[in-house]
Amino acid sequence: MISAEVYEKNFLWIDLQWFAAEDEGRTEDPTEFKLKQAREEGRVAKSQELNGSIVLLIPALVLVAFAPRMFNTCTEMLRFFLLRSTTSEINDPALMKAFFHYFIRLVLPVAISAVVSGVTANLLQNGGFIFSLKPISIKMSKVSPNFLKYFQRTLFSAEGLFNLAKSLFKVGVVAFVAYLTIRNEVPKLISMLSTSLWQSIVFIASLAARLILTSAVIFIAISIPDYIFQRRQFIESLKMSHQEVKDEYKQMEGDPQLKGRLRQRMREILSQNMMVNVPKADVVITNPTHFAIAMQWNRATMRAPTLTAKGADLVAQKIKEIARENEIPIIENKPLARALYAEVEIGDMIPDEYYQALAVILAKVYALDSRKQTILKEM
């Protein structure tokens, strides 16, 4: 048996997300609220490979585009410093100022493109801007001295094996691209021994640019399945148990038992006051002796006809008596009266399956009402 002290010391530090969701009973997909909460905490599906590939490709394109201008700047800088190498002091402020001037001209285009591409890659994966300090907050529970468990997660888990295969594949891709790029240019490389320095620099630079751009495009292609895998792992880490789904539902929608008690209380109040609602009804449907159902439908405020009062035996007789006193139409329909009395509570809307039968009754009521209005006008 493992004592509680040994258990806490050796096992409680382990992050639960290191294990498969099914092993912990987390079999339900994360809800929209869980995904939104994770996003607010700065946790989203993200592929570092995609970020790295974009950050490699965009600055490489900028470097190729600005290469002639940067070469001219380098030439100008070398000429400037070589001309003053024997006449100026090493601590001359003018030299320091010139150095920063040339440095900014050389580095700024590539640096700006790298920052923009990095931010753009993150925004594309995050689905927008996210600001959260939680990912960088210190969590002592994440500090683990158990290196065996750490290496088991990083090397022998599905994620670890995928990352290892991905890294080996990238190294192989770079080596293969370099081989293909250089193999066809070996004769030109040998001929560089007899060409000018400028031609050699241009050739080597173009060769390096082709290698970098080709590798960057291939890395982006590799990063697409990596993003799919990382998203799958992210969803897996957010999976929920049945109990967690129930608890979240209670938190978002309220306790179902409490809502049921409130609904029951509301029905009791409506039942106590239902005789007041009978004069407002459009029609009373009867059994004709045992049941009476009062229905009301206001198209402006109601989505469907609503049951406002119901009763059996003596209560049904009272409902019909009030209906007669207020000239509310009383329609006999035994099956509909029995079904509504058994299945629909006071204050509830009529279920869809009774719409057709009720529509026939309401059409008859409206026809009687329009005939009455016509007779009154003629009188």
Buried (B, 14 or more C-beta within 10 A) or exposed (E): EEEEEEEEEEEEBBEEBBBEBEEEEBEBBBBEEBBEBBBEBBBBBBBBBBBBBBBBBBBBBBBBEBBEEBBEBEEEBEEBBEEBEEEEEEEEEEBEEBEEEBEEBBEEBBEEBBEBBBEBBBEEBBEEEBEEEEEEEEEEEEEEEEEEBEEEBBEEBEBBEBBEEBEEEBEEBBEEBBEEBEEEBEEEEEEBEEEEEEEBEBBEBEBBBBBBBBBBBBBBEBBEEBBEBBBEBBBBBBBBBEEBBEEBBBEEEEEEEEEEEEEEEEBEEBBEEBBEBBEEBBBBBBBBEBBBBBBBBEEEEEEBBBBBBBBBEEBBBBBBEBBEEEEBBBBEBBEBBBBBBEEBEBBBEBEEEBEEBBEEBBEEBEEEEEEEEEEEEEE
